Amino acid sequence: MFGILTSAAFIHGPIETGGQLVVVLGGVSVLLLLTFTKRWKWLFREWLMSLDAKKIGIMYLVLAGLMLVRGGIDALMMRGQQAIAVGAGSGYLSPDHFAQVFSAHGVIMIFFVAMTFMFGLINCILPLQIGARDVAFPLMNSISFWLTATGAILLNLSLVVGEFAATGWLAYPPLSELAYSPGVGVDYYIWALQIAGIGTLLAAVNFIVTIVKERAPGMTLMRMPIFVWTVLASMLLVLFAFPILTGTLAMLSLDRAIGMHFFTTTLGGNAMMYVNLIWAWGHPEVYILILPAFGIFSELVPVFSQKRLFGYTSMVVATMVITILSFGVWVHHFFTMGAGANVNAFFGIATMAIAIPTGVKVFNWLFTMFRGRIRYTTPMLWFMGFLFTFILGGMTGVLMSVPPVDFQLHNSLFLVAHFHNMVIGGVLFGYFAGLAYWFPKIFGFGLHEALGKLAFWLWIVGFAVAFIPLYILGLMGMTRRLDFVDAASGYHPLLVVALVGACIIALAVSVQFFHFLVSLRERKHRKDSSGDYWGGRTLEWSTSSPAPLYNFAHIPHVHGRDAFWRMKEKGESGREGPYEDIMLPKNSAIGLFIAGFAFLFGFGMVWHMWWMLPVSLLGIFVTILVRSFATETEYVVPAAVVARTEAHHHPV
Amino acid sequence: MKPSHVVALGGAGAVGFALLLMLLTHGAGFPLLAPSGSVGISERDLMVRTVYLMLIVVIPVIILAIFIAWHYREGNTKAAYTPNWEHSKMEEFIWWSIPFEIVLVLSAVTWSGTHELDPMKALVSTQPPLTVQVVALPWKWLFIYPEQGVASVNELALPVNRPVEFRITADAPMNSFWIPALGGQMYAMTGMTTMLHLMAPTAGNFTGRSANYSGAEFAQMSFTARAMDQSDFDAWVAQAKQAEALSSGTYSSLRVPSDAGPVRYYGSVDMTFADILDLYMPMRMDMTMPMGSSMMHHP
């Protein structure tokens, strides 16, 4: 009945119990709060069952925020351990718990913060930017979100029941095989990622079709905003890369569950295949995350420089070149696995080649600012922060793409500093810029600028104080994932500095949450009543803030790039009557049901409750079957309601 | 706060932080920047050359970025303003070609450097190479000296100025064999042999360790590489000869996952490197062989 799940799975050491209690008490208090404020019905109707991309986007953002806190606590725990642990057996975490913490940190930050944050912004903005009423497949959009959330829930459940993988975020075999990781940790890892990964793949299909099919009339490919281009590139990468991840993890789970030998060290298994496959997904993944960030910068730099984007065509070409090249560089993650000089040199040079289109992008942004009138708002500050940190990260990246140099820097803290430099300075700063920029559009009110700028400066200082010591430690020969260091190594003082940096970042994140709260409280006088908060150039700013359910009263007609800028120059608003009835998708609980069954499937796989597998698969099948008979999946917003909404948002 | 105040404050903070870091790293070892081994020195030189080449582009870009960001701020109404300027074939051609050219140069450096510093390539020396077989165990390192017929755990003795050919495998999860002061690392994997050449020109003790996470006590997987004169090396071998044999029995207890434990010596080697590889038969990959030439050994 319960497979290998016994009461022992609930019993942990004192520190793990702390994490367990936080998850359980946090969950229970949310449930109680909802019950006492009688918000259950509201929550389901307005949010959980919604097929509105804007609301799904906000749910993605909330999930990313929660996971940022979880992953951030993991980071502080690691930095804390390394800052106090001098000599074997010291520190407050056991070696195994330390390994679970760094594994969970990586998985959470990439899959459930970065990816989730990205899909949040895409859902909120992309349909608006292409002048569409919704995504191509609204129900599939809901299913994508709920599968992602299920992955996150499964991962965090490992804090309460059982354990998480102690293998590092990519779970290299043979360490992740049954012989060396007999517990359920790796299975939690596999099934959290498998379920979330399917959600990601479905979302990619959805956005590719949305971009190809749902653009407003007149918006040719070369008139699309650059953000749309970068999302298209990113989603194409997901489409090609995520099936590799799914296949690789499926093979690992077959090794573990039924004794196959894809990656074991006996009976012909070969771990090097796993390393190749996981990076054939893993490297494109980096570009999946960073291309939309580049897109965000390409949107806001022209707005805040009050000038057109310089070199649109170059930007598009550069984006597509990066997309293609990103599939040809995966070996640079393991130059030290014994490949010959020809192979290593080829992949090293292919890696450097990516610096060419990336460099072009930097020049184009700079020449957008050149002879502009730059307004240093919070989003623009995030761009400047990105620019300088990214130059450092790009340099260290090119440095490590030289194989003999990588032989020395690989697996060291220099490498750790480099990829945090790219993922924080590039990806996260990009998404923060996007959130600050589009916040008024998403929520209808602007953010407190001074607090936003304070958070930015704390992030920049915290980033430098946390990661410059790691670069130095790498040059001192310190490897990653050490749960203690020797006193004689001389590493200890810099690890203390890095902990101080991590605390500054924690403060920065707290200020960010505080500044959302302050802005929320002052939302009445921060209201964006024009819909065009910053003097925007693209279509999302042509409708009200927040955008109405139906996005646009009239589907806009596009006559060139910067479509809204043209409308403003001609004095058109695109909001005047007469209005027509608008069809919108009805709410649906199908996404919740499918995710619920997927959760049971994942949980059953982790704990070997085999009876759960046919039950949950049948459940998903029946859910889809029932849905296929539904005919009334849309409802009509009558013209009169459209007129009333428009009049309310834009009193003449 | 005015922008100029922010800049002043930021500059002061950065200088203070840099001084703090200098103080904290004062006297610390930077094996990657000041290596002892000949391979490490070549790798360091390549690193420095690459950085200089990149700085040719990066420094002007940083100066340009600071100038543009400052000069074209909204408050500076005297600066030129061309809101519709969006395209210039000439300029775009220039910034496709600048990174292209620098990457072209870097590619040439990479191609020659990668071949020159290929870990499989024997080092040029008047002395014949010494072979040391390295086995990564959970969580300790076993070094076998086939020519001398001795072995040791967590202590690697190397004669000065003699090239060493390491043949590396694992009887554990994937590890990486790394002596930063001597040169770059190489993965250690079960059932496979990888190869690495290093040489220590001067006597000294260097820290080596595993660089790839391999389980709970991974942090203990360090060892001392002791570069010594030939006479000291001979004495080291003679002393090791006194110790017990590395039989299949002692090996079985050695491969049980445990703390690093003390340094150990073995006076003879019955459990050979080939025997350890054979634990993972029937299929064994020899990464030191050219592709296609009997990569797989079947018993």
Interface residues (C-beta under 8 A of the other chain):
Chain A: A88 S94 P95 D96 A99 A166 T167 G168 Y172 P174 L175 Y180 T265 T266 L267 G268 N270 A271 M272 S305 Q306 K307 R308 L309 F310 G311 Y312 T313 S314 F334 T336 M337 G338 G340 A341 N342 N344 A345 G348 I349 M352 A353 A355 I356 T358 G359 V360 V362 F363 N364 L366 F367 M369 F370 R371 G372 R373 I374 R375 Y376 M384 L387 F388 I391 M395 V398 L399 S401 V402 P403 P404 V405 D406 F407 Q408 L409 H410 N411 S412 W457 V461 A464 V465 I468 P469 I472 G474 L475 M476 G477 T479 R480 R481 L482 D483 F484 V485 D486 S489 G490 P493 L494 V497
Chain B: P3 V6 G13 A14 F17 L20 L21 L24 T25 G27 A28 G29 F30 P31 L32 L33 G40 S42 E43 R44 L46 M47 T50 V51 M54 V57 V58 V61 I62 L64 A65 I68 A69 Y72 R73 E74 A79 A80 Y81 T82 P83 N84 W85 E86 H87 S88 E91 E92 W95 W96 I98 P99 F100 V103 L106 S107 V109 T110 W111 G113 T114 H115 E116 L117 D118 P119 M120 K121 P173 M174 S176 W178 P180 A181 G183 G184 Q185 M186 Y187 M189 T190 G191 M192 T194 M195 T207 R209 S210 A211 N212 Y213 S214 G215 A216 E217 F218 A219 Q220 S222 D259 Y280 P282 M283 M285 M287 T288 M291
